Amino acid sequence: MPRPLAIALAASCAFAGVGGGTVHAQALPAIPGAATAQSRAEAVVAKMTLDQKIALVHGLFPPMAQGKTQNELIPSAGHIDGIPELGVPLVRETDASLGVANQVEQRKGDVATALPSGLATAATFDPDIAHEGGMMIGAEARAKRFNVMLAGGVNLTRDPWNGRNFEYLGEDPLLAGDMAGAHIAGIQSNRITSTIKHYALNSQETGRTVVDARIGEAALRESDLLAFEIAIEKGQPGSVMCAYNKVNGDYACENHHLLTDVLRTDWGYKGWVMSDWGAVHSTVKAANAGLDQESGQELDKSVFFGAALKQAVEAGTVPETRLDQMVTRYLTGLIETGAYDTPVPEHAQPIPYGVHADVAQRAAEAGIVLLKNEGGILPLADTAKRIVLIGGHADVGVLSGGGSSQVRSVGGAPIEIPLKSGAAASFARVTYHASSPLKALREAAPNADIRYIDGSDPAAAARAARDADIAIVFATQWTTEAEDAPNLSLPRDQDALIAAVAEAQPHTVAVLETGGPVLMPWIGQVPAIVQAWYPGQRGGQAIANILTGKVNPSGRLPITFPESAAQAPRPSPVGLDRLNALEAQAAANPADASDYQLKSFPVDYVEGSDVGYRWYEKKDETPLFSFGYGLSYTQFAYRNPVVTGGKTLSVSFDVVNTGERAGSDVPQIYVAKAGSGTPMRLAAFRRVTLQPGETRHVTLTAEPRIVADYDTDLPGWRIAGGEYRVALARNATDRKMVFTTQLDPATMKP
C-alpha cells in the first residue's frame, strides 16, 4: 500500500496495537506457519486436564454472564477465559465487519470509527481499500482490548431484500471473496483474529434460525462456497463462524459435509469453527460434525459444550481425541494470527480517530456509485447559487444499518430510535452517524445558499424545490440484521416525495442511503441519481465531495438493481407471510405467545450458482442497473485488446482516460464456454486510476475456478477444453467487446 494514507494508517495501527507506543514490525514476535502453529497447539493441549479442555470450547455472552468468571467482563459479544499457567490467553470477542460495535451502548461513552457498509466497500472493487478498512478497525479493536473480531461477512446476495445485505459484499463469489480476504488480512495484521462468516447460505433473515437452505452440491461449490474458499485463501482467518440456518437438512453448525468434508478435507483449513450466537442445537452431533466451540452459551437453549460435552467424552460418544482436536484448532487459530503471542493491552489505548476517519471517508468516496447523470447535472456547477436539500435527516447525519455490526461512531448519534417490536428490537436501533451532508455541502460550496427542509410535506418540498436552482432529495431505507425488508420500495412515501420534487424542479438529484437495491418508479423524472449506501463515519463529507466534484465518482454496483421485484428468483421474502401471521396470532393471544413460533421451512435456491446478474442473463431479464455498473465525471476507452488462451485465460489492453478529469475505472472480464448457454461469469477485475489523457496497460487473468465448472464425479473443478467467449466490459451486461479463445482442458482439486 504505497499511498500516504496507507502509511499513516500503518503507523496508527502500530501505535494502537501494543501498549500505546510505536512498535516496529521486527519488535513483534514472528507468527508461526500453519504446521508450527498446530504442533505448538498440540503440545499445549497435551498438558491439559479434561476440565481445562472443556473450558476452552464454550464461551460466555458477557451481558448475561455476570458472576461466571473471575476476570473482567467487557460488555461485548464474547468472552473465553484463558489458562495462564499454560500460556493460553483470555479471549475477548467484538462485533463486526464495519468497526468495533457497541450496538445499544452497552459500554457507555465508548465510540469507534464506523466504516461505510460492506456493500459500499465492495462497490470500490478495490481490495486495497478493504485491507485498509480492516487494518483500521482491527487497530481499534486491539486498542479497546479485544483480540477476536467477528468480521469477514461474505454471504452472497441471493435476495435483494435480505436485511443483512448491507453488511456483506454483494452477489459475485470472486468479488466477495477477494474483498473479504483483503479485509480479514487487514484486521489480522494487528495480531488479532478475524472470523469469516456465516458459513454457509445465511441468505435471508426471515426465520434465519429455522430456514432450510436447499441447493445442489455443484451449484453451492460454484457460488457461496467459492466466495468462502477464495476469502479463506487470501485472508487466512483464524476462525470460521457457522451459520444459524440449516443447509440441505442439517443445521450449519452440525453439518458434517460443510464442517468436515469441505472445510477440513477439501480446503485443509487449520483454524477453529465457532458457532454463531444461539446457533448450537446438540452436543454429540455438533461436536462430531466439526463444530469446535460454542459461542455465547447463554443464548443457546442449554450449554451444549460444557458439562454435557464432558459427559459425552467420558461416555465415549464424543472421542477425547475429537475434543483434543477442537482445542488444538482453537489454539492454532490464535497462534497463526498472532493473537496468542501478542497480548492485548491491560488498559484501553488512545486511538487516532482523525486518521481513522480519513480511512472511512476514503472508502465511502470510492464506493459511492453515480447511477444516472443526464445533461451533466453533476457535479454541481458554480452557477447553482440556491440549493435545497430535502429529507433523509440530511441536516444532522447519515443513516447506518442495524444489528450486530452497528458502530456507535465518534461524534455520537444525532438520531437514535428504539424499535418497539420485531426480531431486532432487543439489539438494534435506527441510528444515524453525526456527519451532516448539509454542513459538508455548505463547507464545500461556501458561495451557495444551501437550505434544508425535512420533506415531511411533499407540497412544501415541491415549492422549495421550485424556488431553487437545484434540489437534492435524500431518500433512506433502514435495514437490519434479524429482519428482511418487506419489499423493495422506499418506505414512508418517499417515492411520492421524489416525484413531487422532480415535477417541480427539472434539476433534481436523488441521493439514496439504502441497505441495497430499491425500486425507482420516478427514475424517468430524475436526471441524476447517486447511490450512497450507508456511508459511515464521514458519509456527509463523502457525499458532498462527490456532488461538488471534489471527488470523481468511481463506485461500481456489487449487486444488481432489479426493475421490479418479479425479476428476482423469489418475488418476496420467503416465510415472511408465515411470520407475520404468527406475530398477529401472538399479539391477539399474548398469554400463549410462545406457542406461535415459526417452524422450519425450506427455501429452494432455484437459481443455483446463477446468482445475481447471472440469473438475469439466464432469464433474459434487463435489470434497472446491472452488476458492475457505475458512471464517472470523465470517460475511459479500452484499446488494443489481446486475448490469450491455452493453460491460462488473460486479456491485455490499454485503459485510456479520454476525458478532462482524473478518475478511476474498473475494467472487468466475463467468461463462458462457447455454445454452452450458461451465463457469463466475472473472472477478473482491476481498479485503475488515471490522470486526463493517461494510458495504462492492464492484464486481467481469469480466476480458473470461475472458468471451470464443479464436477461432483471427480470430485473437483473441471475446465472443459475448447472455445470460450470473453467479454471485456464495464458491467455485467456490457457486450460491446466480445472475443473468443481456445482453452486447454484441466482439472483442479475441490
N, C-alpha and C positions, 0 to 999 in steps of 0.2 A: 504494500500500500504506500506508494510514493507521495501521495498528496500531503500537503502541510497539515490538514485537518487530521489525517490518519496518524501522523507523527505526534501531534498534540494529544490525540486520544490515547495512543500507546503510553505516552508519559503519564496521563491521568490515571490510566488503569494500573500502572506500576505504583503510582502514588497511593491509590486507594487500596491496593492489594494487600500489602503485608505491613502491619504495624504503623502505617501512616507516613513512612519515609520512602523516598525514591529508591527503588530496587532495580538493579541491573539484571539482565537475564542470567548472567553467569553466577549471580549470587543465589539463585533459586536452585533447589535440588533437581537433578535430572529426573524426567519422567520415564519410568521403565518401559521397555517394549512389552508387547502383549504376553510373550512367553515368560519374561521375567516377572511381570506383574502377577501372573497366575501362579507361578511357583512360589513367589513370596506369600501370596494369599493362602496357598495350601499349607505352607509352613506355619502360618499363624493359626489356621483352623485346627491343625494337628495338636495344638496346645490347649484347645478349648474344652471346657466341660459341656455336657449336653445342654444345661441351662443357659450357658453363655451363647451357644449357637442359637437356641430358640429366641433369646432376647434380641438378636440382630435381624430376625426375619419378620418382625411385625413392628410397626411404628405408630406413634401417637398422633392424634389430631389436637394440637395444643389448646384450642378454645374449649375443648371438652375433656381435658386430661389433667386438670389440676390435682396435685397430690400423688400422681403416678410416677414421679421421678424426683430425685434429689437435685437434679440440675435445673438451671433456669429454663423456663419455657417462654420463648419469644412468641407472642401471638402471631401465628403464621400457618402454613399448610401442614407441615410435618416435623416430627422430631424422633430420632432414634438415638438412644444413649450409646456411648462408646464403651470400650473396655480399656481403661487407662493402663492397667498393668501389662496388657499385651500390645499397647500402642495403637489400638483401634480408636479412631476419632469419633467424637459426638457429631451427629449429622443433623443439621437444620435445613429444612426444605422450604423454598419460597416459590410461589407462582410468579411469573409465567413468561411468555414469549415477548411481551410488549414492555416489560420493565418489572421492577420489584413491586409486586402487587400489595395493596393494603385496602381490600375491596370495600369494607364498611368501616374503615378506620379503626380496626382492632388495635393498632399501635397509634395512639393519639399523637397527632402532630408530626408523624413520620411521613415525609414526602419522598418522591423519587422522580426520575426523568421518564416521561412517557414517550415511547416510540409511536409513530403512526401505526395503524392497523397492519396486520400481516398482509392483507391484500394490497395495501399501499406500498409496502416494501417489495412484494412480488412484482408490482407494476413497474418498478425500476428496471427489471430484467438485469440486475447488476449484483452478482454475488459479493463484490467488494463492499457494497452498501449494506448488505445483510450481515457481513462479517463485522463491519464497524459497529452496527447496532448491537450485535451480540457482545462484542468487546465492552461496549459502554454499559449495558445492563448487567453484564457479569461482574464488572468492576464495582458497580453499586451494590450488587448482592453480597460480594465479599466484604465490602466496607461496612455493610449492615450485619455482618457475622453469619451469613448464610453460605453453605458450601455445596448445596444441591439446588439447581434451578429447574423447575418443572416447565421447561420450554420445549421448542422443537416441534410445534404443531404442524403436521404435514398431511392431514386428511384431505383427500381431493374433494373438490366441489362437484357433487353429483346433482344436487337440487339447489336452485338459486335462492330459495327461502330459508336454507339452513341457518339457524340463529347464530351459529358459530363460524360461519364462512369468513367473517372479518378477521378472525384470529389466524386463519390458515393462509395458504399460499397459492390458491387457485385450482384450476381444473386439469392441468397438464402434469404428468409424472416427471418429465425431465426438468421443467422449470421449478416445480415444487421441490424436487429432490436436490437440485443444485443450490437453490436458495436456502433451504432448511439446513443442508450440510454446512454451508458457509456461516450461517447464523450460530449453529451449535459450536462450530470450531471457534468462533469469536468468543462465545461465552466461556468455553473451556480454556481459552488462553489465559484466563485469570486463575488457573489451578483450582477450579471448582467443576463440579459435574453438571452436565445438562442431560435431560431426558430427550427422547424423541417420542411423540405421542400422536394419536391414541391408536394403538395397534390392535385391530385394524377395522376399517369400514365403519367408523363412527361418523356417519354421513348425514345424520339428522338428529335433532334434539327432542322432537316429539317422541315420548316413550323410549328415550335412549337406553334406559336400563332394562328394557324388556324386548325391544325390537330384534328380530332375527334377520340379519342381512344375508341375502341369498345370491350367490354368484358362482359361475363355473371357475374351475381352477386356472385354466389358461387366461381367462379374462381378468381374474384377480391378479395374477402374476404380471400381466401387461399394464396394469393401471395402478391401483393403490399400493400393492406390494412393491412395484418397481420404484415408486416415489420413496418408500421407506428404504429400499435397498440402496438406491443412489445416495440418499441423505446419510445413511449409516456409513457407507464407504467414504464419503467426503468429510463428514463431521466427526466420526468415531465417538458417538455419545457414550457416556459411561453407563447409561441405563435406558431401557425401553419401558414405556408405560403402556400396559394393555388396557383395552377399552371397556366400556360398560356393556355394550351390546353383545348379542350373540352373532356368530358367523357360521352360516350353514349348520345351525342347530345347536352349537356349543357356545357357551359364554366365552368371550375373547380371553378372559383371564384363567380359563381352564380348557383352552383349545389346544390339544396336543399337536395338531397339524401346524398351527401358526407358531406356537411357542417352541416346539422341538424340531419338527420336520423341516420347517422353513428357516426359522431364525438361527437355530443351532447347527443343524446338519448341513443345510444348503449354504447358508451365509457365514457360518463359522463365528457367530457373534460370541464374545467372551464376557461382556458385562452382565449386569443383573436386570431381571424383569421385575418391575414393581407394578402393583395394581393401581388403577385409578381409585379415587376415594369412594368407598362404598361399592366396589365392583367385585368383591370376593363372595362366592356362594358355597364354597365347600373347602374341606381340608385335604382329604386324600386325593380326590380327583385333581384339584388345582395344583397341589404340590407335585404330583406325579406327571402332570401335563407339562410343567415347566415354569410355573409361577414361582419366583424366588422370594418375594417379600410382599406382605400385606400392608398397604399404606392406610394411614388414618383409621386405625382399627375401630374407633368409636363410631364410625359411620357405617360399619357393617352390622348385620343382624347379630353376630357374635364374633368373638376373637378367634378366627379360624386357625391362625398360625401361632397361637400361644399355647395354652395348656392342651388344647385339642391336638395340635401337631405333635407335642411331646408324647402324648398318649399313643398317637398313631405310629411314631417312631419306635416306641417301646413295644408296641404290639406287632411291629414288622409290616404294617400295611403301607407305611412310607419308609423305605430303607434308610438307615442312618447315612449311608453313602450319598443318598439323594439330599439329605439335609446338609451334609458337608459341602456338596456341590452348590447348594443355594447360598451358603455363607461365603464360599470361595468366590462365587460370581459377584456377590456384593462387594467384597473387598477388592477384587480385581478391577471393577469399575472405578472405585475410589482411587486405587493406586495408579491405574492407567491415566487418569485425568489430572493427577497431581493433588487431588483433594486430600488424600491420605497423608501425604508428607508435608503439606503446606497448611498448617493450622490457620484458621481464620483469627482475626484479632480478638482479644478479650473484650475490647470496648469498641463501639461504633467509631468509624474513622471519618474525617472530613471528606467531602465529595466536591469536586469542581463542577458544580451544576451548570455554570455558564458554558464551559467547554462541551459538556454532555448535551445541553440543549441545542448546540450547533449541530451535533450529530443527528438529533431527531429532526431538526429543521431541514437538513440536507436530504434525509430520506424522504420527508414529505414533499419537498420540491421536486425531487426526481421521480416520485411516484404519482403525482397529480397528472391526470390524463385530460388533455383537451379533446373533447369528443366532436365538437362542431364549432365552426368559426366562419360563418357565411359573411362575405363582404369585409373580411378582415376587421371585424368589430373589436377584436382583441389583438394586441394589447391596448389598453385604454389610451386613447390619444390625449395629448396635452390640451387639445381643444375642448375636451369634456370638462367643463367647469362646474356643472351641477350634477352630482351623482347621488342617487338614493339607494341605500341598502335596505332590503326588505326581508324580514323573517329570520328564522333559524337561530334566534338569540345572538345574531352576529355582532351585537353591541358589546357582549361580555365574553364570548368564548366560542369554542368549537366542541362538537359532540364526540363522545367516546363510546365504545361498545361495553356491554355489561358482562359480569361473571367473574370467573377466577383470574382473568387477565387484567382486570380493572386496576389501573395505577392511580393513586392519589398524587397528582403531579405538583411540582413546585409552583407556588402561587395559589394553591388551593382550588376549590371547586366553586365557581360563582353560581352554579345551579346544580342542585342535587335533590332528586325527587325519589323518595322511597316508594317501593311497589306495595300495593295493597293486597295483591293476590298473585297466584301463579307459581310455577315451579321455581322461579328465580327469586322470589320475594325475600328469602332469608339471607341471600348473599349478593344481591345486585341492586344497584340504584341507577336511575337515569342521571348521568354525570357529565358535566362539561369541564374541559380544561380552560384555565384562565388565559386564553390567548385570543384577544378580540380582533376579528377581521376589520371592524370599523376603525379601531385605533391604529392598526397596522396600515390600513389604506390611507388614513389621514397623514401618517408619517411618510408614506411612500409618495403621496401626491399632495404636497402641502399647499399648492396653489388652487386646489379644487375645493368647492363647497360640498362636503360629503355629509349626508344626513342619514338617519336610521328611523324606520318605523317597524313595528313588530309584526305586521302582516295579519293580525287577527281579523281585520275588516278588509276584505278584498276590494271593496269600493274605494275606501280611503287609500289603500295601496295603489290602486289604479290612478287616482287623482295625483298622488305624489309622484308616480312614475311619469305621468303626462307632463308635469311641470319640470322634469329633469332632462338632462342631455342623455343620460343613460341610467337604466335601472338594473340592479343586481339582486336577484332573488336567491336567498339561501334556503334550500329545502333539506330537511333532515328525516332520516329513518333510523330509529333506535332499534338495535337487535342485541340479543343477549344469549349467553350460554343457558341451557335448560329449556329454552322456548324457541320454536320456529316462528318466523314471520307468517302471519295467516295468509298473506298474499303479497304480490309484488307492487302494489300501489303505494304511493306516498301517503302516509297517514294524515289525519286531521285536515282533510280537504285542501291539501297543498297543491294538488293538480289544478284545482279551480283558481287558487291564488295566482299561480304562474300564468295560467291562461288569461286571467283578467289583466294582469300587469302587461303581458305581451300584446294584448289587444290595444292597450292604451299607449304603449311605448315600443316602437319598432326596434329600438336599440336596447334589447333586453338580454341579460346574461343569466343563466341558471347555474348556480353552484350547488352541487349535490354532496352532502355529507351523509353517506349511507353505508350500511354494512355489506352491500353487494349490489346486484342489479336491481333496478326499478323500472317500471313501465313509464313511458313518456308520451301520453296522449296529446300533449301540447308541442311535440317536437317540431312540427311544421311551422309553428308561430314564433319559435325562439331561435334567433340566429347564432347564439353562442352558448355552449354547454361545457361546463368544467366538472369532471368527476374528482372530488377531493377526498373521498373515503372518510375515515376517521383520522384526521391529520396530526394528532398528537400534540406534544408539549408546545410546539411553536407553530401550530397549524394556522393561526391567524396571519402570522408573518409570511408563511409559505404561500398561502392563498393570495395575499396582497402582492407578493413578488411575481407570481405567475400572471395575475391580472394586469399588472402595470408593465410587464415585460422586463423587469429587472432579472428575472429568470425565465429562460425559454422552456416551455413545457416539453417534456420528453417521455412521460409515462406511457406505458402500453398496457392494454387490458389483460390481466391474467385470468379473466373469466368472461364468458360470453354474456352479452346482454340480449335476452330474447325480445322479440317484438310483441309477443303475447305469451302468457303462461302456458297456453296449449302447445307451444313448440317444445317444451321441456319433456323429458321422458315420463314424468309424472305431473299431471296438471295442478296438483295441490299437495300440501304436506301429508304424507301417508300417516294415518292414525289420528290426525287432528280432530276429525269429526267424532271419533270414538271418545277421545279425551274430553272434548267439550261436552258431550252428552253425560259422561260420568261426573264431571265437575258440576253440571247443572243438577244432577240427582243428589250429589253430596250436599250442595247448597240447600236443596229442598228438605233434606233429611240429615241435618248436621250430627245428630246423635249416632247415626250409622255411617258416617262419612268414610270410616276405614274400610267399609265393605265395597266402596266404589273405587277400586284400584284397576288401572289399566293392565290387562293381561297381555302375555306375549303375543305378538303378531308379526307376520312376515313382510319384508319388503324385497321384492324380486327386482334385481338390477338388470332389467331387460336390455339396457344399453351395453352391458358387459364392459369391455375395455374401451368402447367408443364413448368416452366421457366428454362432456362439454362440446367443443367445436367439432369433434369427430361425429357426434350424434347428429348435429345439424347438417353436416355434409352427407352423412349416410341417408338421412331422411329428405335431402334436397330442400331444406328449410333455410330461408335467408333471415339471419338474426338482425336485430336493431343495430348492434355493434359487435363485431367479431373479436374473438381472442386475438391478442397481439396488436390490436388497432390503437392508434393514437396519432394526433396531429402535432405540428410544430409551427413556430413562427418563421422557420426557414424551410428550405427544400433540399432534398437529397436525391442523388441519382446513383444507380448501380451500373457499372460499366466493366467491360472486358471479362465476362464470367468464363471460368474454365471448370468443368465438372470432371472429377476423377473417380473412377470406379476400381474394380479389382477386389483386393482384400479390404480396402477401406474407402468409404464414400466421403468425398470432400468437395467443397465448392470454393474456388478462389475468385476474387473480384475486387474492383476498386469501388469504394464509397466516396462520393464527392458531395461536399456541401455547396450547392449551386445558388444558395440564397445570400442574403446580406447580413445575417446574424450568426453568431456562434451557436451551436446546438448539438444535441445528441440524437443519434438514430439507433434503431435496434433491428438490423437485418436478421432474418430468420430463414431457415430452410426446412421444408416439409417434404416427406418422402412416402412413397407407397409402391408396392410391387405392381408393375405394369400389367393391366388386364385383370387384376385381382378383384376389382370393385370395392376394395377396402378404403376407408377414408385415409387421407394423408395425415401424417403424424409429425409434430415438431421434433426435429432431430438435432438441431443446434441453433444457437443464437449468440449474439455478441452486441454489447452496448458500445457505441463508438462516438466519441466527442470530437467535433471538428470546428475549426475556425472558418469564416467565409472563404470560399474558394479552395479550401484544403482538400487533398485527396489522401485516403488511407487504403493500403492494400490489406485485405482481410481474407483469411482462410477459415472456413467453418467445416469442422469434421464431425460427421454424424455419430451419435452415440449408437454403438452396434446393437444394443438391446432394443432400441426404438426401431431400427431397420428390420430386426428379426421378429419372428412370432414365437410364442412359447409353445413347445411341443411336449405334451404330457406323456407321450410314449418314450421320449428319450431317457429320462425327462431332462429338459433344458431348453436353451434358446437355439433356434434354427433360422439361418438366413438361407432362403431358397436362392440358388443361383439363377441368373438371368437378368432381364431388363427391369430397371426401376425408373419411376418418374420422380423428378426432383424439382421442387419449386423454390426459387429464390424470391422471397416475399416480404411484404411489410406487415402482413397479418395472415390469419388462417384462411381467409377467403381470397387472397390476392393470388391470381394465377397468370399474371402478365408475363412472367419469365419462367417457363417450364422446360426442362431438359430431360433427356433420358441417358442412362449409362448402364453398363453391364457390371454386375457384382458376382464375385466368386461365391460358391456355396460354402457355408461354415456352420459349425455348432459351438455352443458355449455351455458351461455348467449352469445349473439353476441359479 
